Amino acid sequence: MEDHGLEFRKELEDAVNQIPEGKIARLVDIADALGDRRAVRAVYSMLESIDAPVWRVVKSDMSIIDKRVEKEIEIADGKARAEIFDSFHIPGILKRLRKEQEEMRSSISLQDRDFETITGADIGYLEQKAYVGLSTFDIHGMHLWDEVFETKVSFPYIPTYLSYREGPPILAAIEESERDIEALMVDGNGILHPKHLGLASFVGIKARIPSIGVAKSLLCGDVNWIDKKTGEVILNGEKLAYALLGGKARNPVYVSPGNMIGLDKSLEITKKFMRYRIPEPTRRAHEAASNARLREKDRRA
């Protein structure tokens, strides 16, 4: 699988190296050049790790980020007084990934497939390492086993591009596991996504197995409550997910099909595991990943 994180870092480094001495570039303009201004925070967080004159990058309001820029331009009240550079010549990796999302969407199947077990997947992070928890149940609710796998993560968190950060570690864990992973329940969205291709769809397509997305927050759409526990999530006039309250929870989760399963069956399966707010497969996967991360953190202390 391509290392999109390495590509992102390379394009960011190339962009910052293009800023001429005596000029500055705003975070938002660099994000635009990469293909999506939602990457502003990712750009900011990665500046310290690239080999480039990062002191020439400023915030959107021209506030300086690195005081070394004072040697090149005038500063007044903490803000840069210099010409803005925004003529970047880079491919724009996020434009390409957005196109890839649109192309992958045509591969989604919402036809129900049979399976006897379902595996929850969630990730814990420690610096550049991802700890992938997998927790498997039979479809009647019996817990079967837990597994944890460690891998590197390179792609930054960018809203609506979660698939490219968490998808590769989950797929690596599935490949490394000696168990038979029949279906997945993922802490993220399926078709409830601006491009109809969230993490659960991405992983389901790549792994060629049924997948369900169960997200803790509403990425898009509006909820029309059917009853006290269930609501329909509508985006652009189309029902893409259900809001579901589990146990004594006051805040719902959002259930959408990822691949090889329909909307109603996704809800039916998820309801079987709603002992608490988070369904048991992803709750147990989260615990497994978090415990592994904490053990490693304690070991380093």
C-alpha positions as CSV (number, residue, x, y, z in Angstrom):
1,M,0.0,0.0,0.0
2,E,1.3,3.5,-0.8
3,D,2.7,5.6,2.0
4,H,0.5,8.6,1.7
5,G,1.9,10.1,4.9
6,L,5.3,10.2,3.3
7,E,3.9,11.8,0.2
8,F,2.1,14.4,2.4
9,R,5.3,15.2,4.3
10,K,7.3,15.5,1.0
11,E,4.8,17.9,-0.6
12,L,4.7,20.0,2.6
13,E,8.5,20.2,2.7
14,D,8.7,21.1,-1.0
15,A,6.1,23.8,-0.5
16,V,7.9,25.5,2.4
17,N,11.2,25.3,0.6
18,Q,9.6,27.3,-2.2
19,I,9.0,30.3,0.0
20,P,11.6,33.0,-1.0
21,E,13.7,34.8,1.5
22,G,12.0,38.0,2.6
23,K,8.5,36.6,2.0
24,I,6.1,34.6,4.1
25,A,3.4,32.0,3.5
26,R,0.2,31.5,5.5
27,L,-0.7,28.1,6.8
28,V,-4.1,28.2,5.0
29,D,-2.4,28.9,1.6
30,I,-0.1,25.9,2.1
31,A,-3.1,23.7,3.0
32,D,-4.9,24.9,-0.1
33,A,-1.9,24.0,-2.2
34,L,-1.9,20.5,-0.7
35,G,-5.5,20.3,-1.8
36,D,-7.7,21.0,1.2
37,R,-7.6,23.9,3.7
38,R,-9.0,21.4,6.3
39,A,-5.3,20.3,6.5
40,V,-4.3,23.6,8.3
41,R,-3.8,21.9,11.7
42,A,-1.9,19.0,10.1
43,V,0.4,21.5,8.4
44,Y,1.0,23.3,11.6
45,S,1.7,20.1,13.6
46,M,4.2,18.8,11.0
47,L,6.3,22.0,10.6
48,E,8.9,21.1,13.2
49,S,9.6,17.7,11.6
50,I,10.5,18.9,8.1
51,D,13.7,20.1,6.6
52,A,12.7,23.6,5.3
53,P,12.7,27.3,6.4
54,V,9.6,26.9,8.5
55,W,10.1,30.3,10.1
56,R,8.7,31.8,6.9
57,V,5.3,30.2,7.6
58,V,2.8,32.3,9.6
59,K,-0.8,31.9,10.8
60,S,-3.8,33.1,8.8
61,D,-3.8,36.5,10.7
62,M,-0.1,36.9,9.9
63,S,1.0,36.1,13.5
64,I,4.5,34.6,13.4
65,I,5.1,31.0,14.5
66,D,8.9,31.0,14.6
67,K,10.9,34.0,15.8
68,R,13.7,33.2,13.4
69,V,11.7,35.0,10.8
70,E,12.6,38.3,12.5
71,K,16.0,38.1,10.9
72,E,14.4,38.3,7.4
73,I,11.3,40.6,7.6
74,E,9.7,43.3,9.7
75,I,7.5,42.3,12.6
76,A,5.0,44.6,14.3
77,D,2.9,43.5,17.3
78,G,3.8,39.9,16.7
79,K,2.6,39.9,13.1
80,A,4.6,39.7,9.9
81,R,4.9,42.7,7.6
82,A,5.9,41.1,4.4
83,E,4.7,40.1,1.0
84,I,2.6,36.9,1.0
85,F,3.9,34.0,-1.2
86,D,1.2,31.5,-2.4
87,S,2.5,30.4,-5.9
88,F,3.3,26.9,-4.9
89,H,4.2,24.2,-7.4
90,I,3.3,20.9,-5.9
91,P,0.9,18.1,-7.1
92,G,-1.7,18.6,-4.3
93,I,-1.9,15.1,-2.7
94,L,-5.3,15.8,-1.0
95,K,-6.9,16.5,-4.4
96,R,-5.7,13.1,-5.6
97,L,-6.9,11.3,-2.5
98,R,-10.3,13.1,-2.8
99,K,-10.6,11.8,-6.4
100,E,-9.6,8.3,-5.2
101,Q,-12.4,8.4,-2.6
102,E,-14.9,9.3,-5.3
103,E,-13.6,6.4,-7.5
104,M,-13.7,3.9,-4.6
105,R,-17.3,4.8,-3.8
106,S,-18.5,3.0,-6.9
107,S,-17.0,-0.2,-5.4
108,I,-19.3,-0.1,-2.3
109,S,-21.9,-2.9,-2.1
110,L,-24.9,-2.5,0.2
111,Q,-26.1,-6.0,-0.4
112,D,-26.2,-8.1,2.8
113,R,-23.6,-10.8,3.1
114,D,-23.8,-13.6,5.7
115,F,-21.2,-13.9,8.5
116,E,-21.0,-15.7,11.8
117,T,-18.5,-13.5,13.6
118,I,-17.7,-9.7,13.7
119,T,-14.5,-8.0,14.8
120,G,-14.4,-4.6,16.3
121,A,-11.4,-2.4,15.4
122,D,-10.0,0.7,17.1
123,I,-6.6,2.4,17.4
124,G,-4.6,3.9,20.2
125,Y,-1.6,6.2,19.3
126,L,1.7,6.9,21.0
127,E,3.8,9.3,18.9
128,Q,4.2,7.7,15.5
129,K,3.0,4.2,16.6
130,A,-0.5,2.9,16.2
131,Y,-1.8,0.1,18.5
132,V,-4.6,-1.6,16.7
133,G,-7.1,-3.5,18.9
134,L,-9.2,-6.2,17.4
135,S,-12.0,-7.8,19.4
136,T,-14.1,-10.6,17.9
137,F,-17.6,-11.7,18.9
138,D,-20.0,-14.2,17.3
139,I,-23.2,-12.5,16.0
140,H,-25.2,-13.6,19.0
141,G,-23.0,-11.5,21.3
142,M,-20.5,-14.0,22.7
143,H,-17.0,-12.6,23.1
144,L,-14.4,-14.9,21.4
145,W,-10.9,-13.2,21.5
146,D,-8.9,-10.0,21.6
147,E,-5.7,-9.2,19.7
148,V,-3.4,-6.1,19.5
149,F,-1.0,-5.3,16.7
150,E,1.6,-2.5,16.6
151,T,2.5,-0.6,13.5
152,K,3.8,2.8,12.3
153,V,1.4,5.6,11.3
154,S,2.6,8.5,9.1
155,F,-0.5,10.2,7.7
156,P,-1.7,13.2,9.9
157,Y,-5.2,13.6,11.2
158,I,-7.2,15.6,8.6
159,P,-11.1,15.8,8.8
160,T,-12.7,13.6,6.1
161,Y,-9.4,11.8,5.4
162,L,-9.4,9.5,8.4
163,S,-9.3,6.5,6.1
164,Y,-5.7,7.4,5.1
165,R,-4.6,7.6,8.7
166,E,-6.3,4.7,10.3
167,G,-7.1,2.5,7.3
168,P,-3.5,1.2,6.7
169,P,-2.9,0.2,10.3
170,I,-6.2,-1.7,10.5
171,L,-5.6,-3.4,7.2
172,A,-2.1,-4.4,8.4
173,A,-3.5,-5.9,11.6
174,I,-6.1,-7.9,9.6
175,E,-3.3,-9.2,7.4
176,E,-1.1,-10.1,10.4
177,S,-3.8,-11.8,12.4
178,E,-3.9,-15.5,12.1
179,R,-7.7,-15.5,12.9
180,D,-10.4,-15.5,10.3
181,I,-11.8,-11.9,10.2
182,E,-15.2,-12.3,8.6
183,A,-16.6,-8.8,9.1
184,L,-15.6,-5.6,10.8
185,M,-17.1,-3.0,13.1
186,V,-15.0,0.1,13.0
187,D,-14.8,3.2,15.2
188,G,-15.6,5.6,12.4
189,N,-18.1,6.2,9.6
190,G,-19.2,4.1,6.6
191,I,-21.2,5.8,3.9
192,L,-22.1,8.6,6.3
193,H,-19.4,10.8,4.9
194,P,-19.3,13.8,2.5
195,K,-17.8,11.5,-0.2
196,H,-19.9,8.5,1.0
197,L,-16.6,6.8,1.8
198,G,-15.6,6.8,5.5
199,L,-13.1,4.6,7.3
200,A,-15.4,1.6,7.5
201,S,-16.1,1.7,3.7
202,F,-12.4,2.2,2.9
203,V,-11.3,-0.8,5.0
204,G,-14.3,-3.0,3.9
205,I,-13.5,-2.4,0.2
206,K,-9.7,-3.0,0.7
207,A,-10.2,-6.1,2.8
208,R,-13.2,-7.3,0.7
209,I,-15.3,-8.1,3.8
210,P,-18.6,-6.7,5.3
211,S,-18.0,-3.7,7.4
212,I,-20.0,-1.4,9.7
213,G,-19.1,2.1,10.8
214,V,-20.0,3.2,14.3
215,A,-19.0,6.8,14.9
216,K,-19.1,8.7,18.2
217,S,-19.8,12.1,16.7
218,L,-21.9,13.3,13.8
219,L,-19.7,14.1,10.8
220,C,-22.5,15.3,8.5
221,G,-26.2,15.2,8.0
222,D,-29.2,15.8,10.3
223,V,-31.0,13.4,12.7
224,N,-34.7,12.8,12.6
225,W,-35.6,10.8,15.7
226,I,-38.0,7.9,15.2
227,D,-38.3,6.9,18.8
228,K,-36.5,7.5,22.1
229,K,-33.5,5.3,21.1
230,T,-33.3,5.5,17.3
231,G,-33.1,8.2,14.7
232,E,-32.5,8.4,10.9
233,V,-29.5,10.4,9.7
234,I,-30.3,12.3,6.5
235,L,-27.8,13.9,4.2
236,N,-28.9,15.7,1.1
237,G,-32.3,14.0,1.3
238,E,-30.8,10.5,1.6
239,K,-30.9,8.3,4.6
240,L,-27.3,7.2,5.2
241,A,-27.2,6.1,8.8
242,Y,-29.0,5.6,12.1
243,A,-28.4,7.5,15.4
244,L,-28.6,4.9,18.2
245,L,-28.7,5.3,22.0
246,G,-27.3,2.3,23.9
247,G,-27.7,1.4,27.5
248,K,-28.3,4.6,29.6
249,A,-26.3,6.8,27.2
250,R,-27.4,10.4,26.6
251,N,-25.4,10.8,23.5
252,P,-25.9,8.5,20.5
253,V,-23.5,6.7,18.2
254,Y,-24.0,6.9,14.4
255,V,-24.3,3.6,12.6
256,S,-23.8,3.4,8.8
257,P,-22.9,0.5,6.5
258,G,-19.4,0.4,5.2
259,N,-19.4,-2.4,2.6
260,M,-21.2,-5.6,1.8
261,I,-24.0,-4.9,4.2
262,G,-27.2,-2.8,4.1
263,L,-28.3,0.0,6.4
264,D,-31.0,-1.9,8.2
265,K,-28.8,-5.0,8.9
266,S,-26.0,-2.7,10.1
267,L,-28.4,-1.3,12.7
268,E,-29.7,-4.8,13.6
269,I,-26.2,-6.2,14.2
270,T,-25.1,-3.1,16.2
271,K,-28.1,-3.2,18.5
272,K,-27.1,-6.7,19.6
273,F,-24.0,-5.3,21.2
274,M,-25.4,-2.1,22.8
275,R,-24.7,-2.9,26.5
276,Y,-23.2,0.6,26.9
277,R,-23.1,3.7,24.7
278,I,-20.3,2.1,22.5
279,P,-21.1,-1.4,21.0
280,E,-19.0,-4.2,22.6
281,P,-16.8,-5.0,19.6
282,T,-15.4,-1.5,19.3
283,R,-15.5,-0.8,23.0
284,R,-13.4,-3.9,23.7
285,A,-11.1,-3.1,20.8
286,H,-10.6,0.4,22.2
287,E,-9.7,-1.1,25.6
288,A,-7.2,-3.5,24.1
289,A,-5.5,-0.8,22.1
290,S,-5.5,1.6,25.0
291,N,-4.0,-0.9,27.4
292,A,-1.2,-1.8,24.9
293,R,-0.5,1.9,24.5
294,L,-0.3,2.6,28.2
295,R,1.9,-0.4,28.8
296,E,4.4,0.9,26.2
297,K,4.1,4.4,27.8
298,D,4.9,3.0,31.2
299,R,7.8,1.0,29.8
300,R,9.4,4.2,28.4
301,A,8.9,6.1,31.7
